[in-house]
Amino acid sequence: VGAMTACTMLATRGLQPFLKIAGFWLKFSEVTNAQQQLKQIIDLCPEEDITDIPQIRDVEGTVCFENVSLKGKDHSAFKINSFDGIFHAGEFIGVDGRNQEQTTGLMLLLCGMYKPDSGRIFIDEFLISSMDHSCFNGRVEYLPRKARLFNGTVLDNIAMFKPEKRDTALDTASLFGLDSFVADLPNGYNTVVDQRSNDSLPQSLIQRICLARAFVTAPRVLILDRTLNSLDKQTRELTCEIVKKLRGKCTVFIVSDYGGFQLPVDRIITCSQDSIAVAAVEEAIK
């Protein structure tokens, strides 16, 4: 036993230099990777001076696509090819979302999260590609299928961390029936949530928080990307009643996988592998 113990101690001591070398190599690799990442940041093109970006005070909500094209993930083929369309302020537009890559790509182009490979997109007279997304100040709101919370309190999530929006946020939360939901939380609207809350809190609560967040800024363009289809029945019915009141005041794009838009629409955008077209409701359902 003594001999085995001695051998083990000697073997451990013999490995120490190699372990130190391995530790040094890991640290060296981390430093090298950090240097490479820093170089990539330094080599980035300088951002456009904020003073050169047109400032948006307000928009009416007229949307114009001019010969817009966007390539797919592999950058070899166009998923959106030479799309033209004008949508007047206050219209309700249905988007046939069976081709998810096309429809979501089109909606992300509209809210400025994608930039077109060619063509131009305007909201009123403002060219989207030349704007900083933050300049829209909530006048263009995009709601995806999957609702997500940010780190902060429930009220922070609704008010988008803007203290001046807190009163409006509370009013909007009541409109979406959040008072009874939030009453069950430990600290009400001051309950702290984080990324883990997206899995632990009831989905209906998260959905209503995110819906209220989108309405706090009184958007002029609202994009519901499969949002209504993902809501529970009670939340969907309540949301539809609220959205109905936006007709004529807000341009609403409602994306649905199978044409069930839940609300009356003025026109429908239909997508196919070859093209995207806009049609009146009667023509689109033929």
Disulfide bonds with the S-S distance in Angstrom:
none
